[in-house]
Amino acid sequence: MTGFVDRVRGAVRREPRVDADQLVARLTALGRFLRATDGRIPDTRLGAARTLVERAGARLTLSREHTVVALAGATGSGKSSIFNALAGMELSPVGVRRPTTGNAHACVWGPVDGAGELLDWVGVLPRHRFVRESALDGTDEAGLHGLVLLDLPDFDSVEFGHRLEVDRLLGLVDLVIWVVDPQKYADRVIHRGYLREFHRNRDVTVVVLNQADRLDQSELTRLMADLRRLLDTDELAGVPLLATSAVIPAAMAELRGQLERTVTERQAVLRRLAGDLDAVTDDLGDLVGPVGRAEEEINRGTVRRLSSALADAAGVPTVAQAVESAYRQRAAAATGWPVSRAWHRLRPDPLLRLHLLGSRRADGPPGAPSDGPADPPAPLAVTSLPAPSAAQRAAVDLAVRGLAEQAGSQLPAPWPAAVTAAARSQTADLPDALDRAVGAADLAPVDRPLWWRAVGAVQWLVTAAAAAGLGWLLVGFVVRVLGLPALEYPAVGVVPVPTVLLLGGLLGGVLVGLLIRPVTGWAARRARRRAEDRLYDAVADVARRHVVAPVRAVLAAHSDASDALDQARSRSGR
């Protein structure tokens, strides 16, 4: 009765077909996931995925006309007897004591073109390979053409190497037939160690209760029902469950029919890879979380705080103050009383002392071009800005950590650690990058202000008037000293014109200086603000390239990994 029920189940149960193109697309997506996560997720979590991509690529390039089926079981289960019965020859040694052999035996039905490379890949030694091309015993073998049947070592062997070989081969074959016997069908080793691990590969799993000839009908029915219950517990509900006996040819017919259907469909290899892909991608789901555009999650305020901390460490306030001082000094040299201009020119330039490029000319505003032919660009010099203090370095570290924590706060582990590592990956280069950015910044307008020229002209005019008045008075003084008739000076009221020119020129120069001082202060502060804006832009660019860009690369990789894993987990067409 149980055998009839299982046959009905097999007839009603429609094996899902796997589209080869869809499977390749899923595997390609898994490969993209591995590239996106390389170096960002521990290798221990990606080992199974890498193995699958490599194994699937190798298997799909080998013969698709052959189906590799493995007979797996414990010592004494009779799998070697089934192997010999299906082959119609004594090919694999039969034993009841362990261990028998640690090498797999293979039998190929039909043409062997392509089977050799497949068996080389599986790892079956040439001396353990056999070919079943013709019906030497009168049976028709055409239905099994394309079958590569393996007899595996015993998985319960006392030889540890035998069990390793079994585990290796079970990861490579297309379909597994688990052979159990009436005495050990409920053994915990096969259920917990193997069958339960194959629940995602139920489409390529067959269970055989061998040695059915030793049981009467009532015992067979009871054991098959109990075995079905155990398989349901192992999450293998619906897998084919057959009763066989290697000594009764008729009892092998159902298993042979199962193999013929498998070989004809040419679906086992695709189903096996699809099942393995399902298992791998399900285990990777917790590494990416929900799919989203995570690269947009860097808060602008966090970036501004980082840029501010970097600007302080780069000495931007010091440079801005130097720009203001340089502007005042140069304005005084250009608009002050001509007699005092030499004094202003002798004073050290605040920007030159910092070795900043904007101070190449001392007679104009920072950055003003020379009147001669264009000089070739000079290499960036190292500035003389003071090194950042311990407090400034701590502020930068805190800002970098804050940005990393904010950017990775919505990501599942271990991505936050990858974000933090990316944020810190180029911090050692920050001091030099900031120094170059500050040194290369354009700190002042290119053209010399027109009002400097106008005020300078006025100062020269009043100075000329004072000089003319002084000279006139000196001539009169010399004339009197020589006893010559005194000069008659024209007067403005009661004041002689030379005196008016002298005093007016001197007072005019002072008055012009007092009048332009507020203008100079306003213009100097404006130059300072303009320099601060340019310096902060330069520092912000350094922050983007050395901190934000690596973080965005990790966030983009997470988004790409999420999309790729979502595509790899898509099971449409199955």
KELO-401410 format. One line per 4 residues: number of its first residue (from 1); their letters; for each residue x, y, z of C-alpha. Coordinates in steps of 0.001 Angstrom, whole numbers, plus 524288, in hexadecimal, padded with zeros to 5 digits. Example, Ala and Ser with C-alpha at 12.3 -4.5 7.8 and 13.67 -1.06 7.14 Angstrom:
<atoms>
1> AS> 8300C,7EE6C,81E78 ~ 83566,7FBDC,81BE4 $
</atoms>
This chain:
<atoms>
1> MTGF> 80000,80000,80000 ~ 80AE7,80961,8039D ~ 81204,806C3,7F6EB ~ 805A0,809D2,7EF60 $
5> VDRV> 803CE,81698,7F6D1 ~ 811C9,81AAA,7F3E4 ~ 80FDF,81783,7E585 ~ 803AA,81FF0,7E55E $
9> RGAV> 80B49,82AE0,7EBF5 ~ 815E7,829DF,7E1BE ~ 80C06,82A67,7D6BF ~ 804CA,83617,7DC44 $
13> RREP> 810F5,83D68,7E0AD ~ 815D1,845E8,7D590 ~ 82441,84889,7D685 ~ 826A3,85718,7D459 $
17> RVDA> 82E55,85A18,7C831 ~ 839F7,8631D,7C909 ~ 83CA4,86C7F,7BDFD ~ 84B12,86BF4,7BAA1 $
21> DQLV> 84BE0,87A44,7B6AD ~ 8451F,87E6C,7C32E ~ 84E90,87631,7CB1B ~ 85A5B,87C18,7C445 $
25> ARLT> 854E6,889B1,7C6CC ~ 85372,88689,7D53C ~ 8613D,88149,7D5F2 ~ 8664A,88D72,7CF02 $
29> ALGR> 85F30,895C5,7D906 ~ 86576,88DF3,7E3EE ~ 872B8,8907C,7DDD1 ~ 86F8F,89F05,7DDA1 $
33> FLRA> 86BD5,89E0B,7EBF8 ~ 8790A,897F1,7EEFF ~ 88039,8A2BC,7E7C3 ~ 87881,8AD31,7EEFE $
37> TDGR> 87B4B,8A717,7FC38 ~ 8896E,8A356,7F9D0 ~ 891CD,8A8B6,804C0 ~ 88600,8ADF8,80C02 $
41> IPDT> 88013,8A167,8116D ~ 88817,896D1,8183E ~ 88C3F,88BD4,80F40 ~ 88677,881EB,818A6 $
45> RLGA> 878D8,8869C,814B9 ~ 87BA8,88658,8062A ~ 882AD,87950,804EB ~ 8768C,87187,80133 $
49> ARTL> 8726F,87BAD,7F71A ~ 87FDA,87C15,7F0C9 ~ 8805A,86D3E,7F069 ~ 872F6,86CAA,7EA0D $
53> VERA> 8763A,876B7,7DF96 ~ 882B5,86F88,7DC3F ~ 87C58,8621E,7DC91 ~ 8706F,86666,7D4C2 $
57> GARL> 878D7,86CCD,7CA6A ~ 88106,86085,7C90B ~ 8754F,8574A,7C8D8 ~ 86DAA,85F04,7BEBF $
61> TLSR> 87942,85F33,7B581 ~ 87A62,85068,7B62E ~ 87162,84685,7AFCA ~ 86306,849F2,7B139 $
65> EHTV> 85F99,83D1B,7AA97 ~ 863A3,83569,7B68F ~ 85D2E,834D1,7C3DB ~ 865DC,83164,7CF70 $
69> VALA> 85E68,82956,7D978 ~ 8647B,824CF,7E637 ~ 860C6,8191D,7EE80 ~ 8635F,81CE6,7FC9D $
73> GATG> 86150,814D4,808AA ~ 866C4,80E9C,814CF ~ 86E60,80213,815C1 ~ 865D0,7F65A,8130C $
77> SGKS> 85AD9,7FE34,80CC9 ~ 85CFA,7F746,7FFD2 ~ 8600F,80304,7F74B ~ 86B44,7FBD9,7F090 $
81> SIFN> 86208,7F07E,7EDD1 ~ 85854,7F9F8,7E7BE ~ 8636B,80003,7DFDB ~ 86743,7F2A3,7DA9A $
85> ALAG> 8591E,7EECC,7D823 ~ 8568E,7FAFF,7D013 ~ 8634A,7F935,7C8A7 ~ 860BD,7EAE3,7C68B $
89> MELS> 86EDA,7E7EC,7CA60 ~ 876CC,7E646,7D6B4 ~ 87DAB,7F366,7D622 ~ 87E2E,7F7FB,7E42C $
93> PVGV> 882D8,7EFA0,7EF9B ~ 877F5,7EB9D,7F8E3 ~ 87ACF,7EAB8,80763 ~ 873AE,7EA5A,81449 $
97> RRPT> 87F08,7EEE5,81CB1 ~ 88526,7FC33,81C16 ~ 88CE5,801AC,81624 ~ 88C63,7FBA9,808B1 $
101> TGNA> 89243,805F4,7FFB9 ~ 8941A,81493,80026 ~ 89300,81637,7F15F ~ 886AF,818AE,7E9B2 $
105> HACV> 88351,80FCB,7DE44 ~ 87C8F,814E9,7D215 ~ 874AE,80EA1,7C746 ~ 87134,81633,7BAF4 $
109> WGPV> 865B4,8123D,7B271 ~ 86685,81500,7A3EB ~ 870A9,81D0D,79C9A ~ 87BB3,821C8,7A51B $
113> DGAG> 87E49,82E76,79DAA ~ 87F1C,838F3,7A812 ~ 87DD7,82F61,7B354 ~ 88C8C,82E47,7B503 $
117> ELLD> 88E52,83CC0,7B7B4 ~ 88294,83C5D,7C0BC ~ 88854,8310E,7C87D ~ 8957C,837DA,7C8DF $
121> WVGV> 88EAD,84383,7CEF4 ~ 88754,83B01,7D893 ~ 893F4,8342F,7DBFB ~ 89157,825E0,7D8AE $
125> LPRH> 89DE2,81EA9,7D578 ~ 89EAC,818DF,7C7AF ~ 8A057,80B0E,7CCFD ~ 89341,80C4E,7D401 $
129> RFVR> 88BA2,81064,7C7DD ~ 88328,80709,7C004 ~ 87ADB,8085B,7B3CC ~ 86D9F,801EC,7B147 $
133> ESAL> 86BA3,803C0,7A2AB ~ 8648F,7F762,79E58 ~ 85AEB,7EE1E,7A43D ~ 86409,7E2B5,7A685 $
137> DGTD> 859AF,7DBD6,7AE81 ~ 84E9C,7DE5C,7A500 ~ 848C4,7EA0C,7AC31 ~ 845F2,7F707,7A5A0 $
141> EAGL> 84EF3,801A4,7AB09 ~ 84AFE,80C93,7A1C6 ~ 84288,812F2,7AC40 ~ 84E6A,8152C,7B4CD $
145> HGLV> 85744,81AF3,7AA63 ~ 85D8C,826E0,7B060 ~ 85D85,8218B,7BE3D ~ 86A1D,82257,7C612 $
149> LLDL> 867BD,81A20,7D233 ~ 8710F,81B35,7DDB6 ~ 8727A,811BC,7E8F4 ~ 87798,819FE,7F430 $
153> PDFD> 87F71,81552,7FFE3 ~ 877F2,812F3,80C7A ~ 874F6,81FBA,8136B ~ 875C7,818E5,820A2 $
157> SVEF> 8835F,8136F,81DFA ~ 88CDA,81342,82948 ~ 896BC,818D7,81FB8 ~ 8954D,82795,820A8 $
161> GHRL> 89AA2,82942,812E8 ~ 88F69,8210C,80D8A ~ 88575,82A37,813A8 ~ 88C96,83606,80E2A $
165> EVDR> 88C0E,82FDA,800B4 ~ 87D7F,82D77,8021B ~ 87B1D,83B89,80635 ~ 88325,84078,7FAC0 $
169> LLGL> 87BF7,8382A,7F0C3 ~ 86E93,83B6D,7F653 ~ 87183,849AF,7F350 ~ 87444,8469E,7E4F6 $
173> VDLV> 86A23,83CC9,7E047 ~ 85D45,84049,7D9CF ~ 85444,836E8,7E113 ~ 855F3,82ED6,7ED6B $
177> IWVV> 84F72,821C0,7F024 ~ 84FFD,81EFD,7FEAF ~ 8500E,81069,8013C ~ 84B86,80BE5,80EAA $
181> DPQK> 84908,7FE4F,813F5 ~ 83E5C,7F962,81D2E ~ 847B3,7F8C3,828AB ~ 84D68,80699,827FC $
185> YADR> 84360,80E98,82057 ~ 840E7,8172F,82C54 ~ 84F40,8191D,82FB2 ~ 851CF,826E8,834B6 $
189> VIHR> 85E54,8281E,82CCF ~ 8579E,827A4,81F9E ~ 84BF2,82FE2,823AF ~ 852A1,83AA1,82B72 $
193> GYLR> 85FB3,83A86,82486 ~ 85B10,83931,81672 ~ 84C9F,83856,812FE ~ 848BC,8442B,81B07 $
197> EFHR> 85360,84C1B,8145A ~ 84DB6,848A3,8070E ~ 84040,84E77,80967 ~ 842DA,85954,7FF78 $
201> NRDV> 846D3,84EE5,7F595 ~ 83A9B,846BD,7F6F8 ~ 83894,8479D,7E83D ~ 844EA,83FA7,7E621 $
205> TVVV> 8436F,83653,7F186 ~ 83E61,82850,7F12E ~ 83D99,81F40,7FCE7 ~ 83DFF,81074,7FB27 $
209> LNQA> 83AB4,80662,80572 ~ 8430A,7FB07,800FA ~ 84256,7ECAE,80477 ~ 8338D,7ECC5,80393 $
213> DRLD> 83413,7DE3D,80083 ~ 83732,7DBC7,80EEA ~ 82A2A,7E189,8134C ~ 81C4F,7DCA7,81223 $
217> QSEL> 81205,7E5D9,80CDF ~ 80D42,7EAA3,81A1F ~ 81B1F,7ED92,81ED9 ~ 81E54,7F464,81220 $
221> TRLM> 81224,7FCCC,8131F ~ 81533,8008A,82131 ~ 8237F,803B8,81E67 ~ 8203E,80BBD,8124F $
225> ADLR> 81639,81399,81A09 ~ 81FE3,815F7,8250C ~ 82A88,819C5,81B7A ~ 8213B,82333,814D0 $
229> RLLD> 81E6B,82950,82219 ~ 82CEF,82B0C,8248F ~ 82ED4,83135,8172D ~ 823CC,83ABA,819CF $
233> TDEL> 82AAA,83E63,82676 ~ 83715,84094,81E8B ~ 82F86,84A3F,815EF ~ 83015,8409F,80AAE $
237> AGVP> 82187,83EFF,808EE ~ 81E37,83A47,7FB5E ~ 82B78,834B6,7F7A1 ~ 82A51,8279B,7F0AA $
241> LLAT> 82AD7,81C33,7FA40 ~ 82CE4,80EF6,7F3EA ~ 82E18,80108,7F8CB ~ 83877,7F8FF,7F1BA $
245> SAVI> 83FD7,7EC47,7F240 ~ 84C59,7EA0D,7EAC9 ~ 849DD,7DB6C,7EA5D ~ 83C64,7DC89,7E40A $
249> PAAM> 83CDC,7E2FB,7D693 ~ 82E66,7E680,7D712 ~ 830B8,7EE24,7E39A ~ 83A66,7F6B3,7DC47 $
253> AELR> 830C2,7FACB,7D1BF ~ 82B73,80694,7D915 ~ 8390D,80BD0,7DC04 ~ 83D27,8097E,7CE07 $
257> GQLE> 83129,810D6,7C936 ~ 8348B,81C28,7D231 ~ 84233,81CA0,7CC6E ~ 83D27,81BFF,7BE91 $
261> RTVT> 83409,82788,7C0E7 ~ 83F1F,82F31,7C70E ~ 8485A,82C83,7BBBE ~ 83E08,82FC3,7B190 $
265> ERQA> 83A35,83CC2,7B7B7 ~ 84839,841C8,7B864 ~ 843DF,84A26,7C3D7 ~ 84B3A,84457,7CF4B $
269> VLRR> 85760,84CAD,7CDC5 ~ 84F30,85914,7CCD1 ~ 846CB,8554D,7D86C ~ 852A8,85213,7E09A $
273> LAGD> 8593C,85F03,7DDAF ~ 84C86,86656,7DFCB ~ 84AAA,85FB3,7ECEF ~ 85880,862DB,7F10A $
277> LDAV> 85680,870D0,7EC79 ~ 84A1D,871C5,7F49B ~ 8516F,86CF2,8008F ~ 85CDD,87639,7FEB1 $
281> TDDL> 854C8,88260,7FBEA ~ 84B90,87FBA,80741 ~ 8573A,87F13,81060 ~ 85C79,88BF1,80AFF $
285> GDLV> 84FF8,893A4,80CBE ~ 8539F,89902,81A19 ~ 8600D,89F16,81481 ~ 85940,8A975,80C68 $
289> GPVG> 84BFE,8AC05,8127B ~ 8418B,8B2DA,80A5F ~ 84504,8B7D1,7FCF1 ~ 84675,8C6A1,7FC7D $
293> RAEE> 84E94,8D1F7,7F7BC ~ 85776,8D23E,80383 ~ 86174,8DAEF,7FCE4 ~ 85845,8E68F,7FEE6 $
297> EINR> 85827,8E509,80D9C ~ 863CC,8EDD2,810E7 ~ 85E61,8F991,81814 ~ 8630D,906B3,812E9 $
301> GTVR> 86424,90C15,82098 ~ 86D72,9010F,823FF ~ 875C3,90456,81822 ~ 875E4,912B9,81C08 $
305> RLSS> 87A64,90F38,829B6 ~ 88546,906FD,823F7 ~ 88957,91200,81AD6 ~ 88955,91BA5,82626 $
309> ALAD> 891F6,912C3,82E61 ~ 89B43,910DF,822F9 ~ 89B8D,91F7E,82067 ~ 89F9A,92233,82E5E $
313> AAGV> 8AA15,917B5,82DA9 ~ 8AED8,91D2B,8209B ~ 8B0B1,92AB9,82673 ~ 8A613,93166,81E7E $
317> PTVA> 8A37A,93BA3,82931 ~ 8B20A,93ED3,82976 ~ 8B2A0,94023,81AB3 ~ 8A650,9486B,81A6A $
321> QAVE> 8AC19,95196,82495 ~ 8B8A1,9522D,81C93 ~ 8B0B6,955BE,81079 ~ 8AA34,960E5,817B7 $
325> SAYR> 8B720,965BA,81D2D ~ 8BDA9,96496,80FE0 ~ 8B2A2,96C2F,809A2 ~ 8B3BC,97718,81391 $
329> QRAA> 8C282,97794,8121A ~ 8C231,977B2,80358 ~ 8B739,9818D,80310 ~ 8BF27,98A57,80BDB $
333> AATG> 8CAE9,988BF,802FF ~ 8C2AE,98C5A,7F725 ~ 8BA33,99733,7FCE6 ~ 8C248,99CD6,807F8 $
337> WPVS> 8CA7C,9A920,80836 ~ 8D55B,9A6B3,7FE4E ~ 8DFBA,9AA01,80858 ~ 8DB03,99F13,81146 $
341> RAWH> 8D8A7,994E2,806A1 ~ 8E68E,98FEA,8072F ~ 8E480,98CA0,81566 ~ 8D8A3,98453,8123A $
345> RLRP> 8E022,97D51,80785 ~ 8EB0E,979EF,810DF ~ 8E1E1,97338,81A53 ~ 8E126,9643B,81877 $
349> DPLL> 8D566,95FAC,810BC ~ 8CC66,95716,81913 ~ 8C987,94DD0,80DC1 ~ 8D7B3,94CDD,80981 $
353> RLHL> 8DB43,948C5,81741 ~ 8D195,93D77,815C8 ~ 8D735,939D0,80855 ~ 8CA14,93B68,801CD $
357> LGSR> 8C953,93CBB,7F310 ~ 8C019,94825,7F3D6 ~ 8CB1C,950DF,7F8DC ~ 8D432,9504C,7ED24 $
361> RADG> 8D2B7,95EF7,7EB11 ~ 8D499,9685A,7F63E ~ 8D02A,9747D,7EEC8 ~ 8C266,96FFF,7EC2E $
365> PPGA> 8B7A1,967EE,7F229 ~ 8BA10,95971,7F451 ~ 8B96B,95202,7E7A6 ~ 8BB36,95DBA,7DEC1 $
369> PSDG> 8C2A1,95A71,7D231 ~ 8CF7A,9608D,7CE87 ~ 8D0C8,96A01,7C336 ~ 8DB25,961E5,7BC63 $
373> PADP> 8D9B3,955B1,7B420 ~ 8D2DD,94A26,7BA2A ~ 8DBB7,94195,7C235 ~ 8DAD6,932D0,7C181 $
377> PAPL> 8D2B4,92D21,7CC8E ~ 8DAE7,92AC3,7D88B ~ 8D99F,91E7B,7E0AA ~ 8D172,91FB7,7ECE0 $
381> AVTS> 8D9C3,9236C,7F865 ~ 8D7D6,91E63,80609 ~ 8D17E,928C8,80E5A ~ 8D6B7,92D47,81B6D $
385> LPAP> 8C9D6,92BD4,8227B ~ 8CAC8,92684,83040 ~ 8C7DE,91818,83233 ~ 8BA4A,91519,83780 $
389> SAAQ> 8B93D,9143D,84628 ~ 8B535,90815,84D82 ~ 8A7AC,90DD6,84F80 ~ 8A645,9107D,840E9 $
393> RAAV> 8AA96,902AD,83D70 ~ 8A0E4,8FD39,8473F ~ 8962F,905A7,8413C ~ 8995D,90040,833BB $
397> DLAV> 89923,8F23E,838B8 ~ 88C26,8F4CE,83F66 ~ 8866F,8FAC5,8330C ~ 88B1F,8EF51,82AA2 $
401> RGLA> 88578,8E59A,83446 ~ 878BF,8ED37,834F5 ~ 87753,8ED37,82639 ~ 87A1A,8DEA5,82582 $
405> EQAG> 87068,8DB9B,83056 ~ 865D8,8E3DF,82A15 ~ 86822,8DE39,81C7E ~ 86837,8D022,8212A $
409> SQLP> 85D97,8D122,82B7A ~ 8532A,8CAF7,822C9 ~ 85BC3,8C019,81D77 ~ 85C31,8B23C,822B1 $
413> APWP> 868AB,8AC8B,82839 ~ 8737D,8ABF1,823E5 ~ 87172,8B7AA,81ADD ~ 872C2,8C21F,8258F $
417> AAVT> 8806E,8BD19,82852 ~ 8837E,8BDD4,819C1 ~ 87E69,8CBCF,81956 ~ 886ED,8CF99,824F5 $
421> AAAR> 892D3,8C934,81ECD ~ 89040,8D06F,8120B ~ 88EC0,8DD70,8191F ~ 89BDF,8DB66,81FB8 $
425> SQTA> 8A2B4,8D569,813FF ~ 8A8F1,8E22D,80F54 ~ 8AA16,8E9E6,81BF4 ~ 8B8E8,8E86C,81B9C $
429> DLPD> 8B8EE,8F02A,80EDB ~ 8B05B,8FB21,8141C ~ 8BB37,90415,8196B ~ 8C281,9049F,80C72 $
433> ALDR> 8B5E8,905CF,804AF ~ 8B127,91108,80D35 ~ 8BE42,917E7,80C4E ~ 8BE12,916DF,7FD7B $
437> AVGA> 8B007,91B92,7FCE4 ~ 8B2D3,9277A,80555 ~ 8BF64,92A6D,7FE01 ~ 8B8B6,929D0,7F0C6 $
441> ADLA> 8ACA8,931AA,7F480 ~ 8AA52,93E98,7ED78 ~ 8A9E7,947BD,7F918 ~ 8A6EE,954E5,7F2E0 $
445> PVDR> 8A141,95B7B,7E6C4 ~ 8A990,95B0F,7DA9E ~ 8A906,9699F,7D718 ~ 8AEB8,974A0,7DF21 $
449> PLWW> 8A356,97CCD,7E478 ~ 8A10C,98943,7DCD3 ~ 89EA7,99130,7E902 ~ 8AC7E,98E43,7ED86 $
453> RAVG> 8B182,9951C,7E160 ~ 8A852,9A095,7E32B ~ 8ABF4,9A287,7F176 ~ 8BA3A,9A0D8,7EE3B $
457> AVQW> 8B911,9AB75,7E3EA ~ 8B29F,9B490,7EDC9 ~ 8BD70,9B1C8,7F78F ~ 8C7A1,9B4F2,7ED5A $
461> LVTA> 8C057,9C17B,7EA16 ~ 8BFAB,9C676,7F81C ~ 8CDAA,9C22E,7FA5D ~ 8D1C7,9C9C9,7EE41 $
465> AAAA> 8CA85,9D59E,7F36F ~ 8D155,9D47B,8008A ~ 8DE67,9D2CD,7F9BF ~ 8DBD3,9DEA5,7F128 $
469> GLGW> 8D842,9E6DC,7FCF3 ~ 8E42F,9E250,80461 ~ 8ECF5,9E4F4,7F8D9 ~ 8E74E,9F28C,7F702 $
473> LLVG> 8E995,9F5BB,80555 ~ 8F76F,9F077,804B2 ~ 8FA78,9F90C,7F8EC ~ 8F594,A04E0,80058 $
477> FVVR> 8FDBB,A011E,80C0C ~ 90A04,9FFD8,803C0 ~ 9077A,A0CFE,7FD76 ~ 90698,A1394,80AA6 $
481> VLGL> 912DF,A0CAE,80F6C ~ 91A43,A11C2,803AE ~ 915BE,A1F9C,80690 ~ 90E08,A2094,7FA28 $
485> PALE> 90112,A2787,7F972 ~ 8F6AE,A1F34,8001B ~ 8ED0F,A181A,7F7B3 ~ 8DF29,A1CAA,7F7D2 $
489> YPAV> 8D62F,A1106,7FA4D ~ 8C835,A1174,7F5B9 ~ 8BEF7,A0F48,80108 ~ 8B211,A0928,803AC $
493> GVVP> 8ACB2,A12A7,80D4C ~ 8B818,A14D5,81668 ~ 8BE89,A07A3,813DA ~ 8C8D9,A06C3,80936 $
497> VPTV> 8C601,9FD6A,7FE25 ~ 8D26A,9F543,8006B ~ 8CE2D,9F31E,80E5F ~ 8C091,9EF7E,809B9 $
501> LLLG> 8C64D,9E5BD,8002E ~ 8CF44,9DFC4,80A58 ~ 8C56A,9DEC1,81552 ~ 8BA55,9DB56,80C3F $
505> GLLG> 8C234,9D080,805F5 ~ 8C613,9CAC5,812FF ~ 8B883,9CBEC,818DC ~ 8B28D,9C6CC,80C35 $
509> GVLV> 8BAF5,9BAA1,80C95 ~ 8B725,9B827,81AA3 ~ 8A8D6,9BABF,817BD ~ 8A8D5,9B1A5,80BE2 $
513> GLLI> 8AF23,9A710,8143B ~ 8A4C3,9A8C1,81EBC ~ 899B9,9A8C1,814E8 ~ 89DE4,99C3D,80DFC $
517> RPVT> 8A0F9,994BA,81A74 ~ 892C7,99005,81C3A ~ 8923E,98CA7,80DD5 ~ 89EF9,9851A,80EDF $
521> GWAA> 899F4,97DEC,81AF5 ~ 88D3B,97A62,8141C ~ 8947E,975CA,807EE ~ 89E35,96E09,81024 $
525> RRAR> 89343,96722,81752 ~ 88CA5,96478,80A65 ~ 89950,95EBA,80523 ~ 89A1D,95676,81165 $
529> RRAE> 88C55,9513C,80FA0 ~ 88EEC,94E7C,80153 ~ 89B80,9475C,804DB ~ 8945B,93FBA,80F7F $
533> DRLY> 889FF,93B87,805B9 ~ 8944B,936E0,7FC27 ~ 89C24,93030,806B0 ~ 89024,9296F,80C24 $
537> DAVA> 88C8B,9250F,7FE5C ~ 89A4D,91F97,7FC9B ~ 899A1,918B5,809C4 ~ 88C04,91396,806D2 $
541> DVAR> 89147,90DEE,7FA1A ~ 89BF2,90700,801DE ~ 89194,901D5,80B36 ~ 8897D,8FCD1,7FFDA $
545> RHVV> 89503,8F62D,7F924 ~ 89BB0,8F04C,80510 ~ 8905F,8ED2B,80E38 ~ 8830E,8EE98,807E5 $
549> APVR> 8868A,8E81C,7FAEB ~ 88B9D,8DB70,80138 ~ 87F7E,8DB05,809D1 ~ 876A7,8DD35,7FE1C $
553> AVLA> 87DD3,8D249,7F711 ~ 87A5D,8C8E9,80224 ~ 86C44,8CDA1,80263 ~ 86B5F,8CC2B,7F3AC $
557> AHSD> 87130,8BE8E,7F4E7 ~ 866D7,8BB30,7FF02 ~ 85C29,8BFF5,7F5FD ~ 86208,8B861,7EAA2 $
561> ASDA> 8635C,8AC56,7F335 ~ 8552C,8ADA2,7F769 ~ 8507D,8AEB0,7E969 ~ 8592E,8A373,7E513 $
565> LDQA> 854D7,89A84,7F020 ~ 846AB,89DCE,7ED64 ~ 848BD,89991,7DF4E ~ 85012,88D6C,7E39E $
569> RSRS> 844D3,889BD,7EC9F ~ 83A99,88B80,7E201 ~ 834D3,87E27,7DF7D ~ 82BE3,88159,7D43E $
573> GR> 82BD2,876C6,7CA3D ~ 82DB1,86BF3,7D41B $
</atoms>
